[in-house]
Amino acid sequence: MDHFWSAGEPEISLPARSRLGLRDEKGPNISLEGSTLSWRPGFCHRFTNPKGLILRILHLHTIGAFGGASRSLFEALRALPLGIVQSHFVTQKGTVVPFFSQIGPVIAARGISQFDHTRYGRYRRLRWLVLLREIAFLPATVLALLRARKAWGDVDLIHANEVTAIVPLLLARWLFRAPVIVHVRSVMQKDGRGLRSALLRRLLDSAAAVVAIDETVRASLPAVLDVDVVHNGFLPKVAEQTNAAIAALPLRGSSFKVGFVGNLLRVKGVAELIEAARQLQARAVDVEFILVGDDARPSKGLKARILKRLGLAQDMRAEIEAEIAAHDLGKNVHLVGFQSDIASVYRSFDVLCFPSHYDAPGRPIFEAAFSEVPSIVALTAPLADTLVDGVTGIAIHPRDAGQLANAIALLAEDRAYSARLGIAAGELARSNFDISANAQHLLAIYRRVLSSDQTGGSRKKGSEFAQSLPKRGR
């Protein structure tokens, strides 16, 4: 589930830097307050490794772009109690690096190999060509882990930030001889006795802990597997002003504002969203759409043209702009691009649409809920921990533009009902997605794994934290 923040905004100081054990070094700096993130060249905040920081964790992250998975890990680690955890990161080069560098040392590789057996990203037909990229990334993955072993020595735990990090996880477990925790952030493909599913089950069975981000993801995993459900978290910032980009739009005061937040990808349901806009305009429903996001990656050059020809890349912004022009939707559909001040963005919406093909809830749902904005979500089997259909939002079928249009019209024509949904959504968000409580849950899993001595193999020596724990009875 993707999310994003852009660079280039004015600097915002990081509160209480000294309490976080951070020091200034030359390099890029991203400072943040609440949910506003920005970039300023000149300094980089890193842990000074103060005395007492003794739980050493190696985090494996396979995607270079700062998105939903990296944001969720970043928020959780920031919310952990001070002086308990020392995080180290092996990741792909990209915008994640300056964020992770605020928390701990980072080794960034040109690419990190992964293997995708999620419901949407699993290999099939032309998608098997993606494996060529993962094979090409293998030398860089090995080199990054060897560098990490040499630079950091022993770690207490290995935390894979997504189940697709199978390759680096197996290599890291062999190199570091430490127990592993696998975070599952995507709905998995369930194909019974398939070879890929069997191999994945074996990997998860061998992990010291498996963490799912919600009950929808948990339901896609084997029922016999012991899984901890730890929801992602969000620290909302009180937005006192309207987002500048949205304030500049020629919005009608009377219209019902429908928002979308995310990269412009076909899988996010943006084509269905534009078709719903066309249908509602034809029905004369007073609705305006605000799309916050842009293409996920550069869409020019030879590589991009080849990937498009193979169906592995998209230029959705251009397609959306063409649809807007073809159907004269310009007065009702507004593209505002990336926005860093995401809290003020949500406050500009009456409802958030998340019509993705993933058939799963995403971060924008609960982020919007903190501003008491309800959601319309493409979700065939909503579970009460993320969306209560008709109470905190409305569930529709994926890829169904007609249902999406009808749900939007329902709320636009009954705004009191929409407001009630928003209030209930806010209550659910504060109950399930509080970042402090969920970070404590994650820390409890770290401690449980270490205290149970589930190392997955002998280690030459342990860290101070591991050695201080009571030994398990023989």
N, C-alpha and C positions, 0 to 999 in steps of 0.2 A: 504494500500500500504506500504510494508515493506522497512525499510532501516536499517543500522546498523553501529556501530563503535565498535572497540575492545579495550580492556584495555591492559595495560602492555607496552605502548610506553613511550619513554623518556618524562620527564616533559616539558610542554610548558607553560610559564607564561601567566596568563590572563591579558591583557592590561588594564590599568587604573582601577584596582580593587577598589581603594578608591572612585572613582567616582560612582561606582555601589552600594555603601553602604554596602560593604562586609567586613566581619571580619573573622579571622581565628579561628577555633575551632578544637579540636581533632576529628579525624574521617577521612574517605576517602575523597580524593579530586580528582575531574576531572578538569583539566585545558584545555583551548581551545583557539585557535587562528584561525580565519577564519573557515574552516571546518575540522581542525585537532583536534581530541579529544584524551585525554590520561588520565591515572590514576596514581596517586602517593599516597601511604599511608601516613598518617600523619596529614592532615588538611582537613577541610571542609569549604567552603565559604557559608555564609548565610547572609541574610539581617539583618542589625542591627535595622531595623524599624526606620529610622531617622524621625525627625519631618517633617510633611507635607506629609508623605506617607499614604494617607487617603482612597483610594478606595480599599476596602477589598474584595477579590475574593476567593471563594473556587473552586478549580479545581478538578474534578473527572476524574480519569484515571484508566481503568480496566486492562491494560496489564502491566506485570512486565518487559518484555524485551524492551530495548530501540529500537524503530522502527520508522516507518514513522510518525505515529500519534503523538508520544511523541516528536520526533525531530521537527516536525512542530510547536507544542505548545511551546516547549523550545525556538526555534528561534524567534517566535513572541513575547514572553514575554521579551526576552533579548533585543529586539529592541524597546520596549516601552519607552517613555520619562521617565527620572528618576524623582522620587518623586511623582508619580501619583498613582501607583498601588502597593498594597501589596498582593502577591499571597500566598495561602495556598493550599496544595495538599493532597488529600487522594488517594492512589494508591495501587496497588499490589506490594509486595516485588519483587525486581529484579534490573536489571541494570539501570532502570529509576531513582531510588532513589538518587544516587549521583549527577545526572544531575539536577533534580528538586530542590535538596537541595541547589544548587548554587543560586537559585532564591528566595526561601522562605521555611518555615517549612513544613515538610512532615510527615504524618502518613501513614505508610505502613502496609498493612494487608497481611495475608497468601494468601488470594484470595479476589477478588471483583466480586460479582455476576453480570452477564450481561444477556441480552436477544438479540439474533441475528436474525434479519429479513432482513439482507442484501441479495443481489441477489445471492452471492456465499455461504455465511455462514448460510443461513436460515436452520431451522430444517426440515429434511426430512429423512425418512428411518432410518438408523443407527445413523444419526446425532442427533436424539432425545435423544440419550444416553448422549449427552453433557450436557443436562439439569440437570442430576444427579450431575455433577460437580458444576453447578451454585447453586443448592440447598445446596450442601455441603459448599459452600463459604458464604452462607447467614449469619450465626452467626458472622463470621469474618468481614463481611461488616457492619453489625449493630454495632458491637463493635468499629470498626474504626471510624464510624461517631459519635457515642456517645463520644468517646475520643476527636474528633475534636471539638464537640460542647462545651465540658467542657474546653478544652485548649484554644480555640480561641474566644469563645463567638459569638457575632453577626458578620455576613458578609453582604456585600451589594448585592453580586451577587453569584449565583452558576453556574459554567460553566462546562457542561459535554463535555469532549473532544471527544466523539464519541456517536452516537445515540444508540449504544448497551448498554450504561450505564443507562438503564431504571430503574432498581431496585435501585441502589444507588441514582439516581436522585430523585425518588419519596420519598425515605427515607430522603434525605437531605432537600428537600423542606418542608417536614413536621417538621423536627427538627429545621431548621434555619429560616423558614418563609421568605424566600428571593426569588426574581424573578430568573428564570432560563434561561440560554442560552444553546441551544443544537447545538453542532457542528456535522455536518453530513459529514463524510469523505469517506464513501463507497457508491457505487451505491446500491439503495434499491430495494427490490423485489416488483414488482407491480402486485398484484393479485386481483385487482378490489375490490370486496366486501368481501374479506376474513376477518375473525375475527381478525387475527393478524394485518393486515393492518389497520383495523378500530381502534384498540386500539392504534397503533402507531400514526395515524392521530390525535386521541384525545389528546395524549401526546404532539405532536408538536403544535397543536392548542392552548394548554394551556401555552406554553412557551412564555416568553417575547420576545425572538428572536430566529430564526433558521438561522444557518450559514452553507452554502455548500461550499466545497473547489473548485468547478469548475462547469461549466455549464453542464457537463455530470452528475454529482451527482445531481445538481439542477433539471435536466429533469426527474430524477427518483422519485422526490417528487411530491405530489399533486399540480397541476397547481394553485389552488386557495390559496395555502399557501403563506404567505408573507415570502420570503427567501432572505437573504443577501448572495451574492457570494463574498467570500474573499479568494483569492488564497493563497496557501502556499507560503512561501518565502525561499530564500537561500542567504547566504552571502558567495560568492565564494572567496576562497583564491588563490592568484596567485601562481601557482606551478612552481617553477624554475627548478626542477629536475624531472626526471622520477621516478615513484614509484619503490622502491627498489625491491619488489617482482617481479614486471613485468620486470624490467631491468635484473633480473637474468634468465629470460626465454630465451630459444634458439629460439627467433623469427627471421623470415626471413625479411630482409629489404624490399623486394619487395611485401610482402603479404599485403592484405587488412585486417585490424584488426577489428574484430567484438567483441563487449563487452557485458557482462551481469553483472548487479549488483543487488544483493538481496539474500535472503535466498534460499537455494536449496529446493524448494517445487514443487510438481507436478503442483499445481495451478499457479505457476509462468511461466509455459510453458517450463521448462528445458528439458523435454523429446522431445518436438518438436524441440528445439534448437539443440539437439544432432542428431536427425534424419536429420535436415537440413544440419548439418556438414557432415553427411555420404553421403547425396546426392551430395553436392558440391565437396566432395573429389572424388566421382565417376565421376563427370563431369570435373575434373581437373581444377577447379577454384582456383586461388591462394588466399586462405582465411585462416586466423587463428582465432580461437575463444579463448577469455580470459574470464573465468567465475570467477567473484569476489564474493565470498560468501561461505557459508557452511550450513550444516544441521541446521534447526531452533532450535532444542532442542536435548538433549542427546538421543541417539537411542539405548541404552543398558539397561538391567535390566528387571525384571518381568513386571513392569508397561508398559514399551515400547513394550514388546512382545505382551502383551494383546491388547494394542491400535493398533498395526500393524495388528493383527489378525482381529480386528473389522474394519479395514480400516480407522482408525482415526489418524494414525501416519505413518511416512515414514522414510526411510533411503536412501534419494535420492543420496547422494554422492556415496555410495557404488554401487547403480544402474548405475550411470553415469560412474564410473570407470569400471564397468563390460562391459558397452556398448563400451567404448573407446577401451578396450582390444579386445572385440569380433570383432570389425570392423577396428582394426588397425588405430585408429584415433589419437594416441598419438602425432604425429608430428604436428597436426593441432588443437587440443583441449587442453587447458591448464587450470587447476584448481589452483587458487592461494589463496583460503580461504579468511577470513575476512581481510579487510584493513582499517586502520583508516584515512590515508591521501587520502581521496576520490577525491580531486581535481586533484591530480597527476594521479590517476587512469583514470579519464575521458580523460585526455589529451593524454593518450596512445591509445585511441580508434579512429578508423575512423568512426564507427557507433555504436550506442547503440541499442541492441535488448530488447524489453519489450513485449514478446509474451504471456502475462499472460492470464488465463482463465477468469479474472474478467471482460473483455471487458470494460476496463476503463484505463485512463492514470494514471501514478504513478510518484512519486517524481524523480526517476532517469531520466525521460525524460527532465524535465527542469533543473535539476542539470547538466546533460551532455550538455545541450544547452548553459549554461553559458560558456562552453569551446568551443562553436561553433561546437559541435558534434551532427549530426542529429540522429533521432531515427526511427526504424522500430517497429511499435506498433500494437498489436492485438486489433483492435478497429473497430467495424462495423459501427459506426456513429460518426466519429470524429467531434468535435466542435472547432471553430476557436480560442478559448481562450487557448487551450492546444496543438493542432496539426492541421496544415493545410496540408491535404494530397497532396503530390507532391510539396509542397512549403517549409515546415519545416521538413518534414519526410515522411514516407510512412506508410499507414494504410493497414493492412491485416486482414483476418478473424481469430478469435481465433481457436486454435487447428488444424491449417492447416500448417503442416511442409513444404509442397510443395510450398505454397505461400511464406512462410518465406524464403526458399532457393532461390526462384526466385527474391525476393526483394533484398536479399543480393548480388546475382550475378549481378543484374542490377547496383547497386552502385559500386561494385568492378570493373566492366568493364567500368564504366563511372565516374571516380573519380572527374572530374570537376563538374559534376552534384551533386555528393555527397557533394563537398565543398560548392556549392551554397546553398544546403539545410541547411548545418551547419551554414552559415552566417545568413540566414533567421531565423533559430531556435534561434540563439543568440539574435537577435533583439526582437523576441517574448518573450523570457525569461526576458530580461531586462525591457520590457514593462509591463508584467503581474505578474512577480514573484519577484519583488524587495521587499526585506524584510522590509525595512523602511516604504514604502508606505502602504504595506499590514498590518503591525502592527498598523499604524495610523488608518486604516479602522476599525480594530478590536476594538481599543480604542474608536472610535466614536460610535460603537454599544454599548459598555459598558456604555458610557455617556448617549446615547439616552434612554437606558432602565431605567437608574436611574432617568433621568429627567422626564420621563413620569410616574413615580411612579407606575409602573406595578409590584406590590409586590406579586401578586398571593395569598394574605392572609395577615392578620394583623400581625404586628411584635411588640414585647414588647418595643423594642427601636431600633433606627437606629444608624449607625456609624456616625462619624463626616462628612463624605462625603455626605451621604444621607440627613442628617439634614440641610446641607448648601445649598441644591438645592431649587429653588423656587417651591412652592406648585402648583399643577395643579388646575385650576379653578373649582369650583363646580357648 
